[in-house]
């Protein structure tokens, strides 16, 4: 058991650190596409307003390095010019998501007879998330893959993903967010980008020293939250006492009782050892992690339809495999923690209470970004 935890921890931290590069919440370059020859892929959404979760880790027995038999179809590219596109990321190339994306890039090359090459550039080599987004809009980087939050400065509409308690399960969130891609396309187009993939990864979750069994148990609970007015309002509506706090200070704050709870995925709880200072974990479905893959619009429009199709397939398959891998990684984190923390049931009554607390926040977001987009997102979540 000891050896298992050491291995899980090492892999875990690699992914945690990489994910903290791309974010979810509010809180340089190569030719985009050249004949002959970028995306941030911190794809798992992100704890903090950073990346895909301050702790989505690869645990023992998990190899998400891309599967065979994907949705990428072979094409006859014999009459097409060769093209190379860089997909840039600020995330670490040591995490599982890099392996998934590289395997799919290899598959694209194989199924186009070597004509279309997707070259990965991770580790922030081409810049941080903001720089990558701006470079993609300008066309100096072909593709980006990142969590949605770094795009908030350029697209206020990204705040739609801060609408809490829209989805009641990971399955409904995955399908709903995937279906929301077309709705969001024009917003990316306005910023000179084409949205290739939009994907749900997981939810933030809740670790706490308060045994939550009924909605009234949230009353007075002190919880550390990221700096985000929508998150703060939601927890206040539940009766909790949210307080922004740097993630780097969180372990000590929990240890000293300055806060009783925090919201991050189980992988962050494992990687940051919050289970040492927290009694309970509840898999709440309030705030999802969402990630994107986008390409410069001019670059995309310049490509043959066959290449456009395969790039969409590449991106959609990446989102699918990341989602599937994350579910297994989460389970591995639960297994590694073992009896170090008690998992509480997230009941229907608790979800209903969260939706009631969310409704005023939904209205605020409708005012901030426009009712039509917000209503479309609620519809994607099956909210009438």
C-alpha positions as CSV (number, residue, x, y, z in Angstrom):
1,X,0.0,0.0,0.0
2,X,2.9,2.3,0.8
3,X,4.5,1.8,-2.6
4,X,1.2,2.3,-4.3
5,X,0.7,5.7,-2.6
6,X,4.2,6.9,-3.5
7,X,3.6,6.0,-7.2
8,X,0.2,7.6,-7.2
9,X,1.5,10.7,-5.6
10,X,4.3,11.2,-8.1
11,X,2.0,10.9,-11.1
12,X,-0.6,13.0,-9.3
13,X,1.6,15.9,-8.6
14,X,2.8,16.0,-12.2
15,X,-0.7,16.4,-13.4
16,X,-1.7,18.8,-10.6
17,X,1.2,21.2,-11.5
18,X,0.4,21.1,-15.1
19,X,-3.2,21.7,-14.6
20,X,-2.6,24.6,-12.4
21,X,-1.5,26.3,-15.6
22,X,-4.8,26.7,-17.2
23,X,-7.7,27.4,-15.2
24,X,-11.4,27.5,-14.7
25,X,-13.1,30.2,-12.9
26,X,-12.8,33.9,-12.8
27,X,-10.9,34.8,-10.5
28,X,6.4,32.5,-28.7
29,X,5.3,31.2,-31.8
30,X,5.4,29.2,-34.9
31,X,3.5,29.4,-38.2
32,X,-0.1,28.6,-37.6
33,X,-0.3,26.3,-40.6
34,X,2.3,26.0,-43.3
35,X,2.4,23.9,-46.4
36,X,5.1,21.4,-45.9
37,X,5.0,22.2,-42.0
38,X,-1.2,25.5,-31.1
39,X,-3.4,24.7,-28.3
40,X,-3.1,24.7,-24.7
41,X,-4.1,21.4,-23.5
42,X,-4.5,21.6,-19.9
43,X,-7.6,20.0,-20.7
44,X,-9.0,18.9,-17.5
45,X,-10.5,21.8,-15.9
46,X,-9.2,23.6,-13.3
47,X,-9.3,24.2,-9.8
48,X,-8.7,27.8,-9.2
49,X,-9.0,30.1,-12.0
50,X,-6.1,28.4,-13.3
51,X,-6.1,25.1,-14.9
52,X,-7.6,21.9,-15.1
53,X,-7.7,21.3,-11.5
54,X,-5.2,21.8,-8.9
55,X,-5.0,18.2,-8.8
56,X,-6.2,16.0,-11.5
57,X,-3.8,13.2,-11.3
58,X,-2.7,10.1,-12.9
59,X,-3.0,7.3,-10.4
60,X,-1.6,3.8,-10.5
61,X,-3.0,1.6,-13.1
62,X,-4.2,4.5,-15.2
63,X,-2.7,4.9,-18.6
64,X,-4.7,7.4,-20.6
65,X,-2.1,7.7,-23.3
66,X,-4.6,7.6,-26.1
67,X,-6.7,4.7,-27.2
68,X,-7.0,3.0,-30.5
69,X,-10.2,2.9,-32.5
70,X,-11.0,6.5,-32.0
71,X,-13.5,8.6,-33.9
72,X,-10.9,9.9,-36.3
73,X,-11.6,8.7,-39.9
74,X,-9.0,8.0,-42.5
75,X,-9.0,10.3,-45.5
76,X,-7.5,10.2,-49.0
77,X,-5.1,13.2,-48.8
78,X,-3.0,12.2,-51.9
79,X,-4.0,15.3,-53.7
80,X,-3.7,17.7,-50.7
81,X,-0.7,19.8,-49.7
82,X,1.1,18.8,-46.5
83,X,0.3,21.0,-43.5
84,X,1.8,21.2,-40.1
85,X,-0.1,22.9,-37.2
86,X,1.3,23.6,-33.8
87,X,-1.0,23.0,-30.8
88,X,0.4,24.9,-27.8
89,X,-0.2,24.4,-24.1
90,X,1.0,25.9,-20.9
91,X,0.4,22.5,-19.2
92,X,3.1,20.1,-18.3
93,X,4.0,17.4,-20.8
94,X,4.4,14.9,-17.9
95,X,0.7,14.6,-17.4
96,X,-1.7,12.0,-18.8
97,X,-3.5,14.5,-21.1
98,X,-0.3,15.1,-23.1
99,X,-0.1,11.4,-23.8
100,X,-3.7,11.4,-25.0
101,X,-3.2,14.3,-27.3
102,X,0.1,13.0,-28.7
103,X,-1.5,9.6,-29.5
104,X,-4.3,11.3,-31.3
105,X,-1.9,13.6,-33.2
106,X,0.0,10.5,-34.3
107,X,-3.3,9.0,-35.4
108,X,-4.1,12.1,-37.5
109,X,-0.8,11.8,-39.2
110,X,-1.3,8.2,-39.9
111,X,-4.9,8.6,-41.2
112,X,-3.9,11.4,-43.6
113,X,-1.0,9.5,-45.0
114,X,1.5,11.8,-43.3
115,X,0.0,14.9,-44.9
116,X,-1.5,16.6,-41.8
117,X,0.8,16.9,-38.8
118,X,-0.2,18.3,-35.4
119,X,2.9,19.2,-33.5
120,X,2.5,19.5,-29.7
121,X,4.2,22.4,-27.9
122,X,3.4,22.1,-24.2
123,X,5.1,23.2,-21.0
124,X,4.4,26.9,-21.7
125,X,7.2,27.0,-24.3
126,X,5.1,29.4,-26.4
127,X,3.8,31.4,-23.5
128,X,1.2,31.4,-20.7
129,X,-2.5,31.0,-21.2
130,X,-3.2,34.7,-22.0
131,X,-0.3,34.9,-24.4
132,X,-1.4,31.7,-26.2
133,X,-5.0,33.0,-26.5
134,X,-3.8,36.3,-27.9
135,X,-1.4,34.5,-30.3
136,X,-4.1,32.2,-31.6
137,X,-6.4,35.2,-32.2
138,X,-3.6,36.9,-34.1
139,X,-2.7,33.8,-36.1
140,X,0.8,33.4,-34.9
141,X,-0.1,30.1,-33.1
142,X,-2.4,27.7,-35.0
143,X,-4.3,26.0,-32.2
144,X,-4.8,26.3,-28.4
145,X,-6.2,23.9,-25.9
146,X,-7.0,25.2,-22.4
147,X,-9.5,25.6,-19.6
148,X,-12.1,28.2,-20.3
149,X,-11.2,30.7,-17.5
150,X,-8.1,32.2,-19.2
151,X,-10.4,33.3,-22.0
152,X,-12.7,35.3,-19.7
153,X,-10.7,38.5,-20.3
154,X,-11.4,38.2,-24.0
155,X,-14.9,36.7,-23.9
156,X,-17.1,37.8,-21.0
157,X,-19.6,35.2,-22.2
158,X,-17.2,32.5,-20.7
159,X,-18.9,33.4,-17.4
160,X,-21.8,31.2,-18.5
161,X,-19.8,28.3,-17.2
162,X,-19.8,29.8,-13.8
163,X,-23.6,29.2,-13.5
164,X,-23.7,26.8,-10.6
165,X,-25.8,23.6,-10.2
166,X,-26.9,23.4,-13.8
167,X,-26.0,19.7,-14.2
168,X,-26.9,16.9,-11.7
169,X,-24.3,14.4,-12.9
170,X,-21.0,14.1,-14.8
171,X,-22.8,12.3,-17.6
172,X,-25.4,15.0,-18.1
173,X,-22.6,17.7,-17.9
174,X,-20.5,15.9,-20.5
175,X,-23.4,15.6,-23.0
176,X,-24.8,19.1,-22.2
177,X,-21.5,20.9,-22.6
178,X,-20.6,18.9,-25.8
179,X,-24.0,20.0,-27.3
180,X,-23.3,23.6,-26.3
181,X,-20.4,23.9,-28.7
182,X,-22.4,25.1,-31.7
183,X,-24.1,27.8,-29.5
184,X,-20.6,29.1,-28.5
185,X,-19.1,29.0,-32.0
186,X,-20.1,32.6,-33.0
187,X,-18.5,34.0,-29.9
188,X,-15.2,32.4,-30.8
189,X,-15.6,33.5,-34.5
190,X,-15.9,37.1,-33.3
191,X,-12.5,36.7,-31.7
192,X,-10.9,35.3,-34.9
193,X,-11.0,31.7,-33.6
194,X,-12.9,28.5,-34.6
195,X,-14.0,26.4,-31.7
196,X,-13.0,22.8,-32.4
197,X,-13.7,21.1,-29.1
198,X,-15.6,22.1,-25.9
199,X,-15.6,19.5,-23.1
200,X,-16.5,18.8,-19.6
201,X,-14.0,17.1,-17.4
202,X,-15.2,16.9,-13.8
203,X,-16.7,19.0,-11.0
204,X,-14.9,20.8,-8.2
205,X,-16.2,18.7,-5.3
206,X,-16.2,19.6,-1.6
207,X,-13.9,18.6,1.2
208,X,-15.0,19.7,4.7
209,X,-14.8,19.1,8.4
210,X,-18.5,19.6,8.7
211,X,-20.6,16.5,8.2
212,X,-23.1,17.6,5.5
213,X,-26.3,15.5,5.5
214,X,-29.0,18.1,4.9
215,X,-29.1,21.6,3.4
216,X,-29.1,23.2,6.9
217,X,-25.6,21.8,7.6
218,X,-24.1,24.4,5.2
219,X,-25.2,27.2,7.6
220,X,-22.2,29.0,9.0
221,X,-19.7,26.6,7.4
222,X,-16.5,28.6,6.5
223,X,-15.3,27.6,3.0
224,X,-12.3,28.8,1.0
225,X,-13.3,29.8,-2.5
226,X,-11.5,31.1,-5.5
227,X,-11.8,34.8,-6.2
228,X,-15.0,34.8,-8.2
229,X,-18.1,36.8,-7.4
230,X,-20.5,34.1,-8.7
231,X,-18.9,31.3,-6.6
232,X,-19.0,33.6,-3.5
233,X,-22.6,34.5,-4.0
234,X,-23.6,30.9,-4.5
235,X,-22.0,29.7,-1.2
236,X,-23.5,32.7,0.6
237,X,-26.9,31.8,-0.7
238,X,-26.5,28.3,0.8
239,X,-25.7,29.9,4.2
240,X,-22.0,29.2,4.2
241,X,-19.3,31.8,4.8
242,X,-17.0,31.9,1.7
243,X,-13.6,33.5,1.9
244,X,-11.1,33.9,-1.0
245,X,-7.7,32.5,-0.2
246,X,-4.6,31.6,-2.2
247,X,-4.4,27.9,-2.9
248,X,-0.8,27.8,-1.6
249,X,-2.1,28.9,1.8
250,X,-5.0,26.5,1.9
251,X,-3.5,23.4,3.6
252,X,-2.4,25.5,6.6
253,X,-5.7,27.4,6.7
254,X,-7.5,24.0,6.9
255,X,-5.1,22.6,9.4
256,X,-5.4,25.7,11.7
257,X,-9.2,25.8,11.4
258,X,-9.3,29.2,9.7
259,X,-11.6,27.6,7.2
260,X,-13.6,24.4,7.5
261,X,-14.0,23.5,3.8
262,X,-12.8,24.0,0.3
263,X,-14.0,23.0,-3.2
264,X,-11.7,21.1,-5.5
265,X,-11.8,17.6,-7.2
266,X,-10.8,14.5,-5.3
267,X,-7.5,14.5,-7.2
268,X,-6.6,17.8,-5.6
269,X,-7.6,16.5,-2.2
270,X,-5.2,13.6,-2.7
271,X,-2.3,15.5,-4.3
272,X,-2.4,18.3,-1.8
273,X,-3.0,15.9,1.1
274,X,-6.1,17.7,2.2
275,X,-7.3,14.4,3.5
276,X,-4.8,14.8,6.4
277,X,-6.8,17.9,7.6
278,X,-10.3,17.2,6.3
279,X,-12.8,14.6,7.6
280,X,-15.2,14.4,4.7
281,X,-15.5,14.7,0.9
282,X,-18.7,15.1,-1.1
283,X,-18.8,14.9,-4.9
284,X,-21.1,17.9,-5.4
285,X,-22.0,18.9,-8.9
286,X,-22.0,22.7,-8.5
287,X,-19.1,24.0,-10.6
288,X,-17.8,22.1,-13.6
289,X,-14.4,22.3,-15.2
290,X,-14.7,23.1,-19.0
291,X,-11.9,23.0,-21.5
292,X,-11.6,24.1,-25.2
293,X,-9.5,23.4,-28.3
294,X,-9.6,26.3,-30.8
295,X,-7.8,27.2,-34.0
296,X,-7.1,30.6,-35.6
297,X,-10.1,31.3,-37.8
298,X,-8.1,32.4,-40.9
299,X,-6.0,29.3,-40.6
300,X,-9.0,27.1,-40.3
301,X,-10.7,28.7,-43.3
302,X,-7.6,28.3,-45.4
303,X,-7.6,24.5,-44.9
304,X,-9.3,22.0,-47.2
305,X,-12.6,20.6,-45.9
306,X,-11.0,17.2,-45.3
307,X,-8.5,18.7,-42.9
308,X,-11.1,20.8,-41.2
309,X,-13.2,17.6,-40.6
310,X,-10.3,15.7,-39.2
311,X,-9.3,18.5,-36.9
312,X,-12.8,18.6,-35.5
313,X,-12.7,14.8,-35.0
314,X,-9.3,15.1,-33.3
315,X,-10.6,17.7,-30.9
316,X,-13.8,16.0,-30.0
317,X,-12.0,12.7,-29.5
318,X,-9.5,14.4,-27.2
319,X,-12.3,15.8,-25.1
320,X,-14.0,12.4,-24.9
321,X,-10.8,10.5,-23.9
322,X,-9.9,13.2,-21.3
323,X,-13.3,12.8,-19.8
324,X,-13.1,9.1,-19.7
325,X,-9.5,9.1,-18.3
326,X,-10.4,11.6,-15.6
327,X,-13.2,9.4,-14.3
328,X,-10.6,6.6,-13.8
329,X,-8.1,8.9,-12.4
330,X,-10.6,10.2,-9.9
331,X,-11.4,6.6,-8.8
332,X,-7.7,5.9,-8.4
333,X,-7.5,9.0,-6.1
334,X,-10.4,7.7,-4.0
335,X,-8.7,4.3,-3.8
336,X,-5.3,5.8,-2.8
337,X,-6.9,7.9,0.0
338,X,-8.7,4.9,1.2
339,X,-10.1,5.4,4.7
340,X,-8.2,8.7,5.0
341,X,-11.4,10.6,4.4
342,X,-15.1,9.7,4.6
343,X,-17.2,10.2,1.4
344,X,-20.6,11.7,2.0
345,X,-23.6,11.1,-0.2
346,X,-24.6,14.0,-2.5
347,X,-28.4,13.5,-2.1
348,X,-31.2,14.8,-4.3
349,X,-32.3,17.1,-1.5
350,X,-28.8,18.7,-1.3
351,X,-28.8,19.2,-5.1
352,X,-32.2,20.8,-5.0
353,X,-31.0,23.2,-2.3
354,X,-28.0,24.0,-4.4
355,X,-30.2,24.8,-7.4
356,X,-32.3,27.1,-5.2
357,X,-29.1,28.9,-4.1
358,X,-28.0,29.0,-7.7
359,X,-31.1,30.7,-9.1
360,X,-30.2,34.3,-8.0
361,X,-26.7,33.7,-9.4
362,X,-28.1,32.6,-12.7
363,X,-30.1,35.8,-12.9
364,X,-27.0,37.9,-12.2
365,X,-25.1,36.1,-15.0
366,X,-28.0,36.6,-17.4
367,X,-27.7,40.3,-16.6
368,X,-23.9,40.3,-17.1
369,X,-23.7,38.3,-20.3
370,X,-27.1,38.3,-21.9
371,X,-30.2,36.2,-21.2
372,X,-30.1,34.2,-24.5
373,X,-26.8,32.5,-23.9
374,X,-27.5,31.8,-20.2
375,X,-30.9,30.3,-21.1
376,X,-29.3,28.1,-23.8
377,X,-26.8,26.8,-21.2
378,X,-29.6,26.1,-18.7
379,X,-31.5,24.3,-21.5
380,X,-28.3,22.2,-22.2
381,X,-28.5,21.2,-18.6
382,X,-32.1,20.2,-18.8
383,X,-33.2,23.1,-16.6
384,X,-36.7,24.3,-17.5
